[in-house]
């Protein structure tokens, strides 16, 4: 068994977050004491589990201003994405020709699912435009939407550079042209306010492990007047849309995490932003030519996406992996040899892409860890620079 060194600092909160101990305690009770099957209607164990699921559904709905009846529990964002996009086609094809309008900097789960729909001949993909800060061109979005579409796919916040997108404005454009709007909010829920009902979003995904709940639990929010085709069959659980025995412990954990984020999100994110800014300023002062990527005026509080031109990110990570947990990009692309599609679409220079690092700060990150992380990174970059200039 591989054990993490105690000195290792975790700064990869966009990949996953540690489970809040208060969430884990609720889950432990659900797994060991209130362990019933929520679909067992013949005894009190089942009743207790069903009540726990009902409470969690309410907690999730309250965080994003949705109706509890609109919450479908899933195994996480990838399943939710597939259920929403694949389930939407072909029964909701109301526009001719069938078009699928997609932001090109979506998570791979969205991009691959949309491409699968296109490969089946169900829709033609129309790609939106982004600028060098990964901002979406809203004027172009409106022009494209004016031609009609079967579905619009735009994320709430980017999982690499951290951009927060103007969901209200996007949704208004979608509603103006009567286009259903799918929003992958996996990186946004629990970090920024989301108003599902008032903003007119049709489908929305969330994933528990992005905001201090466990991995393997998430939800798809489906507006009441929309219907989806299930991906698989095997029972009438959750209106038949997502059959299978409910992960009660995971659902309880997700609900508790949502409840805690509703209470603590505002204060937590302000503190996280202050730590992010401190780390950014320390690194800018210590590392020559450092570049901060993305929309610096509209980004997640915990996101710091950097590029150090002419210093390969692989060289940095190889030297700090036992001291500092950061990433070179999205966890969904780990192990691949291709560079970030997001950074390429931003048309960044190759040296800037090769030197890109994603740092994710969370509520459990301490001030001391911020200072030490800045020291580790800057010292590592200085050593690599010295090696490169001497060869």
C-alpha positions, 0 to 999 in steps of 0.5 A: 500500500502506497502511503502519502508523505505527511509533508505533501501539500494537497493543491489539486482541489479541482480534481477532487476534494477531501470528504468533510468529516461531518459528511463522513460521520453522516455517511457512517451512520447510514452505512452501519446503523440506518443501512436499509434499502430505500426501496424496501417498503415493508419495514422500518429500515427501508422507511428510514433509508427512504426518509434519508434520501428524501431529506438529501434530495431537499438539501440538494435542491435548496443549494441550487434553487430547484425542486426536489422532484427535479433531482435524479441521483447518479454516480457522478457528473459523467453519468449525469452528462451522458444521461442528459445528452443521450437521453435528450436525443432523439425524442426531443428533436423539435428543430430542423435541422437538428443541431447541437450547439457546444462550447469547445472547451467543455469537459471531455465527458460532454465533448465525447458524448456530443461527438457520439450523438453526432456520429449516430447522425442525430445532430450536427455539432455547431462549435462556439467561439472562445478568446485567448482568456477562454471567454465565450463570444456571446454575440456569436452564441446569439447568432448561432442560436438564432438558427435554432437548435435541439440543445445548447451545452455550456459549462458553468465553470471551466475545470482547467482555467477556472472561468465562470460563465454568465449563465443568466445571459446564456440562458436568456439567449437559449430561452429567446430561441426556445433552445433547451440548455444543458449546463455541466455545473460540476466545478461550480456547484458549492463554489458559486451561487446557482439558481436553476429555477430562475435562470431557466436551465433545462438540465444541470449536473453536479458531482459530490467529490468536487465539494467535500462529498464522496466520489461516486455520487452526483445528480442530474437536475431535470426541469419538470417540463422535460423528459429523458430516455433512460440509459439503462433499464431494470426497475422504476427507481427515480421514475424509471429514469435511473434504475438501480438500488440507491446509494443511500450512504452516498446520497446522504453524504451529498445532501449533507455536503450541499447543506454545509455549502449553503451555510458556509460557501460565501465565507469559505470562498472569500477565504479561499480567494484570499489564499489564491491571491496570496499564492499568485502574488508570491509566485509572480514575485519569485518566478520570472515570466510567470503567466496567469491564464484565464479570465482573471475577473471571473474565475473560481476562487480556488483556481490558479492556472499558471504557465511558466514558458520554456520550463516543461510542466512535466519537469516541475511535477517530477521534482515536486510530486512527493512535496506538492500535489498539483496537476498539469491539466484535467484529471480526465486527461491524465495519462494521455500524451495530448496537450490541453484542448482548452489551452489550444483553443485559447491559442496560447503559444506552445511554450506556454501550453507546455509550461502550464500548471493547474493549482486548486485551493480548497477550504482545508488549505492553510496559510502555512501551506500556501507559503510553503507551496510558493517556496517549493515551486519557485525553488524548483523552477529556479533549479530547472532554469539553472540546469537548462541554461547550463546545457 
